[in-house]
Amino acid sequence: MGDDAAKQISSSVINIEGRTQDVLSFSGTAADTDALAAGVYDVYSTIDCHIKVDADDASDVTADDSGGGYKLFANNMVTLLLGKSLKIGAIGAAAGKLYYHRVA
């Protein structure tokens, strides 16, 4: 196996030992998580929403494309690389849940 193939495989490997999935409930009013440990997180939402990552306040994300948030479509997973003590914020047009799980 070449070095490129090994790098690709290792980037697909997750480590969830001792790590549990958490959930952030949000609605038409934004919410954010507590500060999270640095690492790689898989994130998905039950409804279309906008998400934001910030050290101080991620709950100022807005529910439209003008607020600097990332549009996350329902039931699609994205992987986020978070530095130390960052928060994830979310807002949607209705009540929803954002699931996040540290995988590395």
N, C-alpha and C positions, 0 to 999 in steps of 0.2 A: 504494500500500500504506500503510495507516495505521500509526501508531506502535505500537499494540498488536500488530499482526500482525508487524511487524519485530522487536519484543522477543521474541515467541514463537519466531520462526524463529532468531534469534541464540542463544536459550537451547538450541536443539536441535543447534547446530553444535559439533563436537568438533575438537580439534587434537591429533593423535597424532604429528606430525612429530618425529622424534628421540626418541620415548618408546616404550619397549617394555613389553609385558605382563610382570608378575611373578607368582610363585605362592608361596603359603604352605601348607606341608603341616602338617596337624594330625590329631589322633585324639581319643581319650577324654581326652587330656592337652592342655590349651590351648597355643597357640603365638602369638607375635606377630611382626610385621615389625620391621625396623629403623625408625628415625625416617624419615618420609617428607617430601618437599618439600610445601609448601602447594599446594593446588589441588583440582581436582574429579576424583574417581576413580570409574570404573565397576567394580563388584565383583560377582562371582557365585561360587557354590560347587558342587562336584560332589555334595554331600550336604546334607541339612538340617543346619543348624548355628546357633550363636549367635555374633554378632560384637560387638565393643566397640572404641571408639576412646579412646585415653588418651595423655597425654604421657609418663608414666613407665613404666607397666606395663599393657599391654592383655591380658597372658596370664593375668590373674586372672578372666577371664570364665568363667561356669559353663555347663554343658550343660542347664540347665533355666531356666524362666521367672523364677526368683527371683534370679538373679545379675546382673540389670541389663543383660544383653546383648540385642541385637536379634535376633529370630528371622529367619533368612534361609533360605528354602526352596530346595531343590536346583534348580539351573539357572534361577533367577530373578535378574535383575540389579537392583541398587540403585545409586544414585548418591550418593556421599558427598562432602561439602565438608569438606576437612581444613585446619586451620590449620597453622602452622609446626611442624615436628618432632613430629608426632603419629604414633602407631603404630596398626595395626589388629590386633586379636587375634581368634582363632577357636577354637571347640571343637565337636566333634560326638560322636555316640554311637559312631562308627567312624572309620576313617581316611578323610580327605578332603582336597581341595585347594581353596583359596580363591584365585581369580584376581583380580588388581587391575591396573587400567591408568589412568594419569593421562591425562585427556582435555581438561583445560583448566587 
